[in-house]
Amino acid sequence: MVIAGGAVAVYLVALHPARHPPPPLPTRVLSFQTVGLIAQVAQPGSSSGELLQLLGPGPVPQFSPLGQAEEQAGSPQWTADLMAGNSYIFIYLPTGRCLAASGRASQPKLMLEHCDLAAQQRWRRTGAAKQVQGHDFYQYTNLADASCLTETAELPGSAFGAALHSCAAVPTPDQLIGFWWASV
């Protein structure tokens, strides 16, 4: 009986090592700024250099064209909270909801959700900055599923989609996002 119990214990340790939950994500905010989350139109046939602002008119955020007057005057709609541990939380000011990867990890959807500071709501800058019109543009990778915030094809009307896609090894224009009108 003792030998059988020992054999079971060895089997369980060898083939089923103990799984430890990942350490909790830091909840301390190091800094925050009010920003516009801006992309450039990256779709074929679009005018080069046209700017798009990420907005959340409903539960699914989308990019909307930014007019010349808006570009100059500014209309920051998000706070970008830099968290301890080097990740960001993006909070949409009109609703107080956080930008999040929602759903199955194999098919994440971009949503605005109640803020809970989980990995689904954490974003990390990846790669080197690309300078466009005096602003730094980065890829933003979601910590929960490692997908990148991406501008997608034009939706009905004048809106462009916002989605999560596999991060390109060499950043493509549709995955480059910049902070505009930043204020602390």
N, C-alpha and C positions, 0 to 999 in steps of 0.2 A: 504494500500500500504506500509506504514512504517512497519507494523507488518510483512507482507510477506517478505519484504527486510531484516528485522532482523532475521527472521526464516531461510532464505537462508544463511545469513552470519554465523549464529550459526551452521548450517548444514555443511557448507564448512570448518569451523574451526575445528569442532569436528571430522568429518570423513575424511577430506583431509588436514592434517596439512601441513604447509608450508615446502617445502623441500629446505634445504640449501645445496648448493654444498659443497663438502668436501674442507677443506682449501688446498691451493696449496702446492705441495711438495717443500721442500727447494731445492734451486739450488746451494748452496754454497758447494764447494768441501773442505772437511776438510783435506784429505790426499789422496795420490795416490801411487800406487806401480805397477811396471811392474812384471807380474807373469805368470806362466803357470797354467791353471786350470786343475787339475789332479784328476782322479778317479782311483780306482782299478777295475780290471775286476771282475764283480760280477756275471757273467753268469755261470750256471752249466756246468761242464766239462772244464772250463778254468783253466789255471795254476794260483794258488793262488799267490797274490802279484804282478802280472803283472800290470804295470801302463799304463794308457791311458791319452792322452792329448787332451783337447777340441780344435778343430781347425775349421775354417770356410772357407773351400775351395770354397763354393758357398753360396747361401742365407740361406741354412740350415746347421747349425754346426753339426759336428760329432766328436766322439772320435776316435783317432788313437793310435795304440800301440807305446809306447815309448821305444826305444832301450836303452841298457845299456850305450852306449857312449853318447846319448842324455840326459839320466837321469843325468849323471855326469857333462857334459858340460853345460847343460841348454839351453833352447830355449823358453824364455818367449814370448808369443804371445798376451797377453792381458794387459790392464791396469785395475786395480781394484780401482776405485775412490770411497772412502768413503765419502758419502754425509752427510750434516747436516740432522738430523732426523734418523740417524743410518741405512741407506740403501746403497747399492753398485750399481754402474753402471759399467758394464763390456764392455770395448771397444776393439774390435779385431784390433790389430795394423796394419796388412797388408791392411785392407780396411777402417779403421776408423769408422766402423759400430758398433752399440750396440746390445748386446744380449737381445732379447725381446720375450715376449709372444705375439703372433699375432693371429688374428682370433677371433672366438666366445669364450666367457668365458666358455661355456660348453665343448668346444673342442679346447683348446689353442694349438698352434703349436709354436715350438721354431724356431726363425728366427734371422737373422742379419738384422737390419734396420737402416735407417738414425737416428742418435741420436737426441732425442727431450726431454729427461729427464722425460718423462711421467711415470706413475705407471707401465706400461707394460715393462719398461726397468729398473725397480728398483728391487733389490734383497736384502733380509734380511737373515742373519744367524739365524738359529733356532736350539734350543736344545744345549746340551753341546758338547764340542769338543771331538772328538775321536782321540787319538794319533796313528799314523801309520808312522813308519820309521822316527820318530822325527818331524813329521808335524801334524798340527791340521786339521782335516777334519770336515766339517759341512754340514748340509742340507742348501740349498739356496732356499728360498721361494720367488716367484714372488709376488710383492705387488698388482698387478691388479687382479689376479685370485686365489691367495693363493696356486698355484701348485708348486711342487718342480722340480728343475733341476735333471734329472735322466738319467743314462747310461742304454741303452737298448740292446737288442740282437744284435749279430753280423750282419753287413750288408754284401753285396757282397764284396769280396776282404778281406782286413784285417781291415776294419773300423767297429766301433761300433756306434750304433745310440745314439742320444741325443734327449731327449724329455721332456715334462712336464707331470707329473703324480701327483695324490693326494699324499700329504706328509704323510709318515708313522709316526705313533705316536712314535714308537721306530725306530730311523733311521736305515734303511737297507743299506748294502754296496753299492747298486746301486744309492743311493741318497747322498753319502758322497763325497764331493769335497774339495780338498785342494789347497792352494797356494804354488807353488814351485818356486824356484829361485827368490824369492821376492827381489826387489831392489827399493829404494825410489829415 
